Amino acid sequence: MRIGLITPEPGHPLLADTTALLAPEHEVEALDPATVGDAPLTPLPLADVYLLKSRTPQALELARRLERRGAPVVNTAAATALCQDRTEMAGLALRAGLPFAATRTVGALGVWAGTARPSAPVVVKSRLSRRGDLVARADDTAGLRELAREWPQEPVVVQPYAPNSGWDHKLWAIGDRVFSALRRSELSPGGRGPTHPLAPGELPAGWADLVRRVGAVFALDVYGVDIIDTGGGTPLIVDVNAFPGIRGQSGAPEALSALALRRAAAGRA
């Protein structure tokens, strides 16, 4: 089998470990979206499957070009792009009946904050999910305007702050396999803290199945779901990510290599 990696970082631990598992019997090739650019793809032989581990515009366009040639891409360009737009993400999740945080799109933060008078704490997030984006809690008008001074032109969404323990449940899925950890939330008073292992068996009842349902709704094969426990094991989904790092999770490279081979075989059938 030929497996392509759409990424500028083939040395990422998850990808490197997956490559090490596949390379003895299969051909693994990394495509840097910034290097490939607009170069013609027609002379290149298609891989049996591509793993899209990048969310840049160049990576998404490369994935679309490969899909138009008939190549399977995990995750698809469309599913990956959907998870970058928090307005679209929330709309799809809520229409599907998932327990997702109520999300309001308000436009540029500087404009909205000039007239907004939050009566309770809110979470303000960049509409476009990306590295280094805005995710912050504002407890009152003063806090909101302070954020607006730092991010005046940033298009944002706003969610009610849901009281919780201050720990995010980080859940990841590769196919049907679910991995989990606990991480101190960046919205907690002390800011983001370390990530601690959490066995899937320690999750509240039904959470693993909820994660798999998210994958079905969003048409994702490799993804992350951030959940907070609002009390008594009641889940609230606050984010969905396409192809996250899934670092330090035992069995993740094996799950990813097996998924890649299944998708490659299905594409050949």
FENCOR-V917101 format. One record per residue. RES is the residue in one letter. SS is DSSP state (alpha for helix, beta for strand, coil for the rest). D_FIRST is the distance of its C-alpha to the first C-alpha in Angstrom with 1 decimal. Layout:
RES/SS/D_FIRST  RES/SS/D_FIRST
This chain:
M/coil/0.0  R/beta/3.8  I/beta/6.4  G/beta/9.9  L/beta/13.1  I/beta/16.3  T/coil/18.9  P/coil/21.7  E/coil/21.4  P/coil/18.1  G/coil/20.5  H/coil/21.4  P/alpha/21.6  L/alpha/19.3  L/alpha/16.5  A/alpha/17.3  D/alpha/17.3  T/alpha/14.0  T/alpha/12.4  A/alpha/14.3  L/alpha/12.9  L/alpha/9.2  A/alpha/9.9  P/coil/11.1  E/coil/8.0  H/coil/5.1  E/beta/6.3  V/beta/8.5  E/beta/11.0  A/beta/14.3  L/beta/16.4  D/coil/20.0  P/alpha/21.6  A/alpha/24.9  T/alpha/23.7  V/alpha/21.8  G/coil/24.8  D/coil/25.7  A/coil/24.1  P/coil/22.8  L/coil/19.1  T/coil/19.3  P/coil/18.6  L/coil/15.4  P/coil/12.2  L/coil/10.8  A/coil/7.7  D/coil/6.3  V/beta/8.5  Y/beta/11.2  L/beta/13.4  L/beta/17.0  K/coil/19.0  S/coil/21.9  R/coil/24.8  T/coil/26.5  P/alpha/27.5  Q/alpha/25.3  A/alpha/22.2  L/alpha/23.1  E/alpha/23.8  L/alpha/20.5  A/alpha/18.7  R/alpha/21.1  R/alpha/20.5  L/alpha/16.7  E/alpha/17.6  R/alpha/20.1  R/coil/17.6  G/coil/15.9  A/coil/13.0  P/coil/13.0  V/beta/14.4  V/beta/15.3  N/coil/18.3  T/coil/19.4  A/alpha/21.8  A/alpha/24.6  A/alpha/24.3  T/alpha/24.1  A/alpha/27.1  L/alpha/29.1  C/coil/28.9  Q/coil/30.5  D/beta/33.6  R/alpha/35.7  T/alpha/37.9  E/alpha/35.2  M/alpha/33.6  A/alpha/36.9  G/alpha/37.8  L/alpha/34.8  A/alpha/35.1  L/alpha/38.8  R/alpha/38.5  A/coil/36.1  G/coil/38.6  L/coil/36.8  P/coil/39.2  F/beta/38.5  A/coil/41.2  A/coil/43.5  T/beta/42.6  R/beta/44.9  T/beta/44.1  V/beta/47.1  G/beta/46.1  A/beta/47.2  L/alpha/48.2  G/alpha/51.3  V/alpha/52.7  W/alpha/52.1  A/alpha/53.4  G/coil/56.6  T/coil/57.7  A/coil/55.6  R/coil/57.6  P/coil/55.3  S/coil/57.2  A/coil/54.6  P/coil/51.8  V/beta/48.8  V/beta/45.3  V/beta/44.5  K/beta/41.0  S/beta/39.6  R/coil/38.4  L/beta/35.3  S/coil/33.3  R/coil/32.2  R/coil/32.5  G/coil/36.2  D/coil/37.4  L/coil/40.6  V/beta/40.8  A/beta/44.3  R/beta/47.1  A/beta/50.5  D/coil/53.3  D/coil/55.9  T/alpha/56.9  A/alpha/57.4  G/alpha/54.0  L/alpha/52.5  R/alpha/54.4  E/alpha/53.4  L/alpha/49.8  A/alpha/50.7  R/alpha/52.3  E/alpha/49.0  W/coil/46.8  P/coil/49.2  Q/coil/46.8  E/coil/43.9  P/beta/42.9  V/beta/42.9  V/beta/42.7  V/beta/45.0  Q/beta/44.7  P/beta/47.5  Y/coil/47.2  A/coil/46.7  P/coil/48.5  N/coil/46.2  S/coil/45.9  G/coil/44.5  W/beta/41.1  D/beta/37.9  H/beta/35.5  K/beta/32.0  L/beta/29.5  W/beta/25.8  A/beta/23.3  I/beta/19.5  G/coil/19.1  D/coil/22.1  R/beta/22.4  V/beta/25.5  F/beta/26.6  S/beta/30.1  A/beta/32.6  L/beta/36.0  R/beta/37.0  R/beta/40.4  S/coil/40.6  E/coil/41.3  L/coil/44.1  S/coil/45.9  P/coil/49.1  G/coil/47.5  G/coil/44.4  R/coil/40.8  G/coil/40.5  P/coil/38.1  T/beta/35.2  H/beta/35.9  P/beta/33.5  L/coil/34.0  A/coil/32.6  P/alpha/31.5  G/alpha/34.3  E/alpha/36.8  L/coil/36.1  P/coil/38.8  A/coil/38.4  G/coil/36.1  W/alpha/34.4  A/alpha/31.0  D/alpha/31.1  L/alpha/32.5  V/alpha/29.4  R/alpha/27.2  R/alpha/29.6  V/alpha/29.2  G/alpha/25.4  A/alpha/26.2  V/alpha/29.0  F/alpha/27.1  A/coil/23.8  L/coil/22.0  D/coil/19.2  V/beta/19.8  Y/beta/23.4  G/beta/26.7  V/beta/30.1  D/beta/33.4  I/beta/36.1  I/beta/39.7  D/beta/41.9  T/coil/45.1  G/coil/46.9  G/coil/46.5  G/coil/42.7  T/coil/42.9  P/beta/39.8  L/beta/39.8  I/beta/36.6  V/beta/37.1  D/beta/33.7  V/beta/30.1  N/beta/27.4  A/beta/23.9  F/coil/21.4  P/coil/24.0  G/coil/23.7  I/coil/24.1  R/coil/25.4  G/coil/26.6  Q/coil/25.4  S/coil/24.5  G/coil/21.3  A/alpha/20.0  P/alpha/17.1  E/alpha/16.1  A/alpha/16.6  L/alpha/14.5  S/alpha/11.4  A/alpha/12.0  L/alpha/12.6  A/alpha/9.6  L/alpha/7.5  R/alpha/10.4  R/alpha/10.5  A/alpha/7.1  A/alpha/8.1  A/alpha/11.5  G/alpha/10.8  R/alpha/9.7  A/coil/12.8
